[in-house]
Amino acid sequence: MSQSFDFGEQAPFVPLAARMRPTHIDHYMGQQHILGPGKALRVALEQGKAHSMILWGPPGTGKTTLAELIAHYVDAHVERISAVTSGIKDIRLAIESARHQAASLGKKTLLFVDEVHRFNKSQQDAFLPHIEDGTVIFIGATTENPSFELNSALLSRARVYVLKKLTHEDLGAMLQRALASEEFSQIQLEDEAAALLCELSGGDGRRLLNYLELAADFAEQGQINTEAIKEAVGGKVMSFDKSGDQFYDMLSALHKSVRGSSPDGALYWYARMLEGGCDALVIARRLLAIASEDIGNADPRALQICLDGWDIYHRVGPAEGERAIAQALIYCACAAKSNAVYMAFSQAKTDAKELPDYEVPHHLRNAPTKLMKEQGFGEQYRYAHNEPGAYAAGEAYLPQEMQGKRYYQPNERGLEKRIRAKLEYLTQQDEQSDVQRYK
């Protein structure tokens, strides 16, 4: 069978989390939505089959452990790359090793890429031909949303599995398994201390076992109590994790602060999230959504200012870049608000989905061929630039069955006040025009 990952450490110095990695799928904690009995991935592994995949989840949810289990079940040689320390040269060496394994030993190779989101587009592209021709079974691990951080070509060749933070039940089971091992045979963990460990771990199995190992050093007469846990953890543990309820609660509070025109509230929640370890670019992405959803055409400059903040972050790094994003955050909080674009687009999508597929009116169709012209395509179309004020009053651009439909309803704030006045003027022109498309 395949060897385990080589961490380059002697056994006595391997962290507990690494020593406790299971070798059987039944001992793998959590992720029952993809590895529970009868689930497709589990069935495939039990049959010795595997495919290329992206494992997306917060730290300590078992991404590396799952990759090692997959290698074990499919009897594959393992090549391990970390995007933090590796480059194109390391990728080529791994591929060469995979080819050697196949040619000389007839063995499959599992290529595990940790922190894969840290590779740039060209580095990600380097994997594509080798995934496609089966040289490697590719498994990429990431804590960041693959839709944002990985290119579409890589995503099309690897299935994305979402790993969830471990529940208190998962963490409790992991604790019991660790305490049942020989090295903890003389250690007793009080119930309150166990509950505190699970709470402080925030769904992170690695953190749980690291805290347990440290707490054992503070145990008095083999008894781990809450004081030993606090000593082991040290300092303040932020009530925050990058994909749990606290994350979404704070992100919601930040969004609502901006929508409610409170720069102070927005700044506070932004700072809380940064202090908890949130990537500032998560906020930058949310700001772009806010600029379109809650500000819209009331102040179109908000979109560009948010993009500028994102760009500055990439150019100068976190120290200065976080402040640039804070500037964009304040601007959005103080900007005029309108959700008219959001409401209009939502209604248009609903109609496109639910209404019949009305035909495109003949006057709006393209007519590049003689046959199409004979069918009346493009006939009587009024070219706006040839009309007074570049507006073809009375013309229609929706199907006849939807005549009079209005999606965009700008409000009286910011630039939308002027847009509203412009649209009202054009509506008057339509009503007064002698030429009406649909009579």
C-alpha positions in Angstrom: 0.0 0.0 0.0 1.0 3.6 -0.4 3.3 5.2 2.1 2.1 8.0 4.4 3.1 11.6 3.7 6.7 12.3 4.7 6.7 15.4 6.9 10.5 15.3 7.3 10.3 14.8 11.1 11.2 12.0 13.4 8.3 10.4 15.2 8.9 12.0 18.7 8.6 15.5 17.2 5.5 14.9 15.0 2.5 16.9 16.4 -0.3 14.9 17.9 -2.6 15.9 15.1 -0.3 14.2 12.6 0.2 11.1 14.8 -3.5 10.7 15.1 -4.3 10.7 11.4 -6.5 7.7 10.7 -5.7 5.0 8.2 -9.2 3.8 7.8 -12.2 5.7 6.6 -14.3 4.7 9.5 -12.0 6.6 11.8 -12.2 9.8 9.8 -14.0 12.5 11.8 -16.7 14.6 10.2 -17.7 15.2 6.6 -20.4 12.6 6.6 -22.1 14.5 3.8 -19.4 13.2 1.4 -18.0 10.2 3.3 -20.9 8.7 5.1 -22.1 5.2 4.3 -23.4 4.9 0.7 -22.0 8.3 -0.4 -20.5 8.3 -3.9 -17.0 9.3 -2.8 -16.8 6.6 -0.1 -18.1 3.9 -2.4 -15.5 4.9 -5.0 -12.7 4.7 -2.4 -13.9 1.4 -1.1 -13.6 0.1 -4.7 -10.1 1.5 -5.0 -11.1 4.3 -7.4 -10.4 8.0 -7.2 -10.7 11.1 -9.3 -9.1 14.6 -9.3 -10.7 16.9 -6.8 -10.5 20.2 -4.9 -11.0 20.0 -1.1 -12.4 23.3 0.1 -12.8 23.9 3.8 -11.6 25.8 6.8 -8.3 24.8 8.6 -8.4 21.6 10.6 -11.3 19.9 8.8 -9.3 17.0 7.4 -8.2 18.0 3.9 -4.7 16.6 4.2 -6.0 13.5 6.1 -8.6 12.8 3.4 -5.9 13.1 0.7 -3.7 10.6 2.6 -6.7 8.2 3.0 -7.5 8.4 -0.7 -3.8 7.5 -1.5 -4.0 4.6 0.9 -7.3 3.3 -0.6 -6.2 3.5 -4.3 -2.6 2.3 -3.5 -1.0 5.4 -5.0 2.4 6.9 -4.7 2.2 10.4 -3.2 3.8 13.6 -4.4 3.2 16.5 -2.1 3.5 20.2 -3.0 2.8 23.3 -0.9 1.9 26.4 -3.0 3.4 28.5 -0.2 7.0 27.2 -0.9 6.8 25.6 -4.4 6.9 26.8 -8.0 6.9 25.6 -11.5 10.2 23.7 -11.0 8.6 21.7 -8.1 5.6 20.9 -10.2 7.8 19.6 -13.0 9.7 17.4 -10.6 6.5 16.0 -9.2 5.3 15.2 -12.7 8.6 13.5 -13.6 8.3 11.4 -10.5 4.8 10.4 -11.4 5.9 9.3 -14.9 8.7 7.3 -13.4 6.3 5.6 -10.9 4.0 4.6 -13.8 6.8 3.5 -16.1 9.0 1.5 -13.7 6.5 0.4 -11.1 3.2 0.6 -12.8 2.0 2.7 -9.8 -0.5 5.5 -9.8 0.5 8.9 -8.4 -1.6 11.2 -6.2 -0.4 14.8 -6.4 -1.5 16.6 -3.3 -1.2 20.4 -3.6 -1.7 22.2 -0.3 -2.9 25.9 -0.3 -3.5 25.5 -4.1 -5.2 28.9 -4.2 -1.8 30.5 -3.7 -0.6 29.4 -7.1 -1.1 32.0 -9.8 -3.0 31.3 -13.1 0.1 30.1 -15.1 1.1 27.8 -12.2 -2.4 26.4 -12.0 -2.4 25.8 -15.8 0.8 23.7 -15.5 -1.3 20.9 -13.9 -3.9 20.8 -16.6 -2.4 18.4 -19.2 -1.2 16.0 -16.6 -4.7 15.8 -15.0 -6.2 15.4 -18.4 -3.9 12.5 -19.5 -4.1 10.7 -16.2 -0.5 11.2 -15.2 -1.7 12.2 -11.7 -4.7 12.1 -9.5 -4.8 15.7 -8.6 -6.0 16.8 -5.1 -5.9 20.5 -4.3 -6.6 21.7 -0.8 -7.8 25.3 -0.2 -9.3 27.4 2.5 -10.5 30.0 0.0 -13.5 29.9 -2.3 -12.4 28.0 -5.5 -14.8 30.1 -7.6 -12.7 33.2 -6.8 -9.2 31.8 -6.4 -8.9 28.9 -8.9 -9.2 29.3 -12.7 -12.1 27.8 -14.6 -9.9 25.3 -16.5 -8.7 23.7 -13.4 -12.2 23.7 -11.8 -13.6 21.9 -14.9 -11.1 19.1 -14.5 -11.5 18.5 -10.7 -14.6 18.0 -8.7 -15.0 20.4 -5.7 -15.8 18.9 -2.3 -16.8 21.3 0.4 -15.5 20.3 3.9 -17.4 21.7 6.8 -16.0 22.7 10.2 -16.2 19.8 12.7 -19.2 19.8 15.0 -18.9 19.5 18.8 -19.8 15.8 18.4 -17.0 15.3 15.9 -14.5 17.0 18.1 -15.7 15.1 21.1 -15.2 11.8 19.3 -11.8 12.9 18.2 -10.9 13.8 21.9 -12.1 10.3 23.0 -10.0 8.6 20.4 -6.9 10.6 21.4 -7.5 9.9 25.1 -7.9 6.2 24.4 -4.4 6.0 22.9 -1.5 4.7 24.9 0.3 8.0 25.3 -2.7 9.5 27.1 -3.5 6.4 29.2 -2.4 8.2 32.4 -4.3 11.4 31.6 -7.8 12.3 32.8 -9.8 15.1 31.1 -12.5 16.7 33.1 -15.9 17.1 31.4 -15.8 20.9 31.7 -12.3 21.0 30.3 -13.4 18.8 27.3 -16.3 21.1 26.6 -14.0 24.1 26.8 -11.5 22.5 24.4 -14.2 21.8 21.9 -15.5 25.4 22.2 -12.0 27.0 21.8 -11.2 24.8 18.8 -13.8 26.4 16.7 -14.5 23.3 14.6 -10.7 22.9 13.9 -9.6 19.3 14.6 -5.9 20.2 14.4 -6.3 23.0 16.9 -8.2 20.7 19.2 -5.4 18.1 19.3 -2.7 20.7 19.6 -4.4 22.3 22.6 -4.9 18.8 24.1 -1.2 18.0 23.7 -0.2 21.3 25.3 -2.7 21.0 28.1 -1.2 17.6 29.0 2.0 19.5 29.9 0.1 21.6 32.4 -1.8 18.7 33.9 -1.4 18.2 37.6 -1.3 14.6 38.7 -2.5 13.5 35.3 -5.7 15.6 35.5 -6.5 18.2 32.8 -8.9 20.9 34.1 -10.1 24.1 32.7 -7.2 26.0 34.1 -4.8 23.7 32.3 -6.7 24.4 29.0 -6.5 28.2 29.6 -2.8 27.9 30.3 -2.3 25.8 27.1 -4.3 28.2 24.9 -2.8 31.4 26.3 -4.1 34.9 25.5 -7.4 35.8 24.0 -8.9 33.3 21.5 -11.0 35.2 19.0 -14.6 34.0 18.7 -14.3 33.8 14.9 -13.6 31.2 12.2 -13.4 31.8 8.5 -16.4 29.7 7.6 -18.6 29.3 10.7 -21.5 31.2 12.1 -19.4 33.9 13.7 -17.9 34.7 10.3 -21.3 35.1 8.6 -22.8 36.9 11.5 -20.0 39.5 11.4 -20.1 39.8 7.7 -23.8 40.3 7.9 -23.3 43.0 10.6 -20.7 44.8 8.4 -23.0 44.6 5.3 -26.0 46.0 7.3 -23.9 48.8 8.7 -22.9 49.9 5.2 -26.4 49.6 4.0 -27.6 51.6 7.0 -25.0 54.4 6.3 -23.0 53.7 9.5 -19.3 54.1 8.8 -18.5 53.5 12.5 -20.4 50.2 12.6 -18.8 49.1 9.3 -15.3 49.9 10.5 -15.8 48.1 13.8 -16.9 44.9 12.2 -14.2 45.1 9.6 -11.6 45.5 12.3 -13.1 42.6 14.3 -12.9 40.3 11.3 -9.3 41.3 10.5 -8.4 40.6 14.1 -10.0 37.2 13.9 -7.8 36.3 10.9 -10.2 37.2 8.0 -8.5 38.0 4.7 -9.2 41.6 3.8 -10.1 40.6 0.3 -13.2 38.8 1.6 -14.4 42.2 2.6 -13.2 43.7 -0.7 -15.4 41.2 -2.6 -18.4 41.9 -0.4 -17.9 45.7 -0.9 -18.2 45.2 -4.7 -21.5 43.4 -4.1 -22.7 46.2 -1.8 -21.7 48.8 -4.3 -24.0 47.2 -6.9 -26.8 45.9 -4.6 -27.2 48.8 -2.1 -25.7 51.8 -3.8 -26.2 51.1 -7.5 -26.6 54.1 -9.8 -27.2 56.4 -6.9 -23.4 56.7 -6.8 -21.7 54.7 -9.5 -18.3 55.9 -8.3 -18.6 53.4 -5.4 -17.9 50.5 -7.7 -14.6 52.0 -9.0 -13.5 53.1 -5.5 -14.0 49.5 -4.3 -12.0 48.2 -7.2 -9.3 50.7 -6.5 -9.1 49.5 -2.9 -8.8 45.9 -4.1 -6.1 46.9 -6.5 -4.1 48.8 -3.9 -4.2 45.8 -1.6 -2.5 43.7 -4.3 0.0 46.4 -5.1 1.2 47.4 -1.6 0.3 44.4 0.6 -1.9 44.0 3.6 -0.5 46.7 5.9 -1.4 49.5 3.6 -4.0 47.6 1.6 -6.3 47.0 4.5 -6.5 50.8 5.0 -7.4 51.3 1.4 -10.2 48.8 1.7 -11.3 50.6 4.9 -11.4 53.9 2.8 -13.7 52.1 0.3 -15.8 50.8 3.2 -16.3 54.3 4.6 -17.2 55.7 1.2 -19.8 53.0 0.6 -21.3 53.6 4.0 -21.6 57.4 3.4 -22.8 57.1 -0.3 -26.3 57.6 -1.4 -28.3 54.4 -1.4 -30.4 52.7 -3.9 -31.4 49.0 -4.5 -33.2 49.9 -7.8 -30.6 48.0 -9.9 -30.8 45.0 -7.7 -34.6 44.9 -7.7 -34.8 45.5 -11.5 -32.3 42.7 -12.3 -34.0 40.3 -9.9 -37.4 40.9 -11.5 -36.0 40.5 -15.0 -34.4 37.2 -14.0 -37.6 36.0 -12.5 -39.6 36.9 -15.7 -37.0 35.3 -17.9 -37.3 32.1 -15.9 -41.1 32.0 -15.4 -42.7 33.8 -18.4 -43.1 32.1 -21.8 -40.2 32.3 -24.3 -41.6 35.2 -26.3 -40.1 35.6 -29.8 -37.7 38.5 -30.5 -39.8 41.1 -32.4 -38.9 41.2 -36.1 -37.7 44.8 -36.1 -35.1 44.0 -33.4 -33.7 40.9 -35.2 -30.4 40.9 -37.2 -30.7 40.4 -41.0 -27.3 39.5 -42.4 -28.7 37.4 -45.3 -31.1 38.0 -48.1 -33.4 35.3 -46.8 -33.6 36.9 -43.4 -34.4 40.3 -45.0 -37.2 38.6 -47.0 -38.6 37.3 -43.7 -38.9 40.9 -42.5 -36.0 40.7 -40.0 -34.8 44.2 -39.1 -37.6 45.8 -41.1 -38.7 49.3 -39.8 -36.0 49.3 -37.2 -35.4 52.9 -36.2 -31.7 53.7 -35.7 -31.6 55.9 -32.6 -28.7 58.1 -33.7 -30.8 59.2 -36.7 -33.7 60.3 -34.5 -34.1 63.7 -32.8 -32.1 63.7 -29.5 -30.8 60.2 -30.4 -34.1 58.8 -29.1 -36.7 56.9 -31.2 -39.8 58.0 -29.4 -42.6 55.4 -29.5 -40.2 52.6 -30.3 -40.4 49.3 -28.4 -37.7 47.0 -27.2 -39.6 44.3 -25.3 -41.9 41.6 -26.8 -45.3 42.9 -27.6 -46.8 40.7 -24.8 -44.7 42.7 -22.3 -45.6 46.1 -23.5 -45.4 48.7 -20.7 -43.3 46.5 -18.4 -40.9 48.6 -16.2 -38.1 46.9 -14.4 -35.8 49.8 -13.5 -37.4 52.2 -11.0 -34.7 54.7 -10.0 -35.3 56.6 -6.7 -34.8 60.2 -5.7 -31.3 59.9 -4.2 -28.0 60.7 -5.6 -27.4 60.4 -9.4 -30.6 58.3 -9.7 -32.6 61.4 -9.2 -31.3 62.7 -12.5 -31.7 59.3 -14.1 -35.3 59.2 -13.0 -36.0 62.6 -14.4 -34.4 61.5 -17.7 -36.5 58.4 -17.9 -39.7 60.4 -17.1 -38.9 62.8 -19.9 -38.4 59.9 -22.4 -41.7 58.4 -21.3 -43.4 61.7 -22.1 -41.7 61.6 -25.5 -43.1 58.2 -26.1 -46.6 59.2 -25.1 -46.6 62.3 -27.4 -45.1 60.5 -30.4 -47.2 59.9 -33.5 -45.2 56.8 -34.2 -46.1 53.9 -31.9 -44.5 50.4 -32.4 -47.3 48.6 -30.7 -50.8 50.2 -31.1 
